[in-house]
Amino acid sequence: RENLELIYKFFKGVAWLNGNYFYKDAPISSKEENRYKQEQSKVGKVKAPICPESYLEKLELKKYADNTARTYISCFQTFMKFFPDTPLEALDERDIRDYLLNLIRQNKSHSYINQAVNSIKFYYEVVLGMPNRFYEIERPRKLRKLPQVLSQGQVKSLLTNSINIKHKCIIGLLYSSGLRRSELLNLKLEDIDSKRMLLRINHGKGNKDRYTVLSKNLLTELRVYYKKYHPKIYLFESPGGGQYSTTSVLNIVSRAALKAGIPRKVTPHMLRHSFATHLLEKGVDLRKIQVLLGHNSSKTTEIYTHVAENSFKGVHDLLS
């Protein structure tokens, strides 16, 4: 390994070395078509280059979440499109820096640029098995944005202005259990533990399982919803059967906010932020909130201390 590192150091900026001969993984031997192939036909409305088969196979082999895989594929296809006549193995750090500079000049978000870097690193370091080739590639400085939060009165108004019991249950779960939209859509009937008043979240962000709380008032409404809609597998299903769509959830929240007269854009994730903030304002321990949200680090959960009302109580009014 020491000699190999010396070889990479010696040829840095001069040539690419194919690390496949040094870092071999067992290939996927399956007759089924790769599950991510359908994700890489287009980027937006522009025909995009086809991702290497090895890229798609490695995503499947490592069991990346569908949303992460879609992001990686989309970003890497856009990267390939920027170099239409250059083989991927012929690109070096200077080429990649030029590409990232182009993204910055297009005013792409910090998040998008970081995702682009991750998708590129995934190909060279994970798919090709090369050591860290991009430790000198600059990433944009991380933005520390505060979460947008609704008041409890606004949340109640959202529920009041929901069209039907199904919509009310969707909004109620997003808020009272602190769910991500994808977690809500993946809920199955057996995930509701009415005896322990808990919800089981399977394969949440980072492929982590966890439990979160279930509201007693919402459980009553969920039973009314079940008798009316009779879902078979997923808790929320489309009219034709199968999983409910992400767009439908977004539209439900947006329409309810419009009817409630909330003068700003309201998203499903804002309800999750509100869940955490309102618990903190009621004195719930930050560690408990971290567990309910499924955060790896307490630092991620601490952001809510910057928006909770009780963080500012006792501060003297300088104009009084």
Secondary structure, DSSP 8 states (H G I E B T S, - for coil): -HHHHHHHHHHTTT----GGGTS-------SS--TTGGGGSEETTEE-----HHHHHHHHHTT--HHHHHHHHHHHHHHHHHSTTS-GGG--HHHHHHHHHHHHHTT--HHHHHHHHHHHHIIIIIIS------TT---------------HHHHHHHHHT-SSHHHHHHHHHHHHTT--HHHHHH-BGGGEETTTTEEEE-S-GGG--EEEE--HHHHHHHHHHHHHH--SSBSSB-TTSSB--HHHHHHHHHHHHHHHT-SS---HHHHHHHHHHHHHHTT--HHHHHHHHT-S-HHHHGGGGGT-GGGSTT---TT-
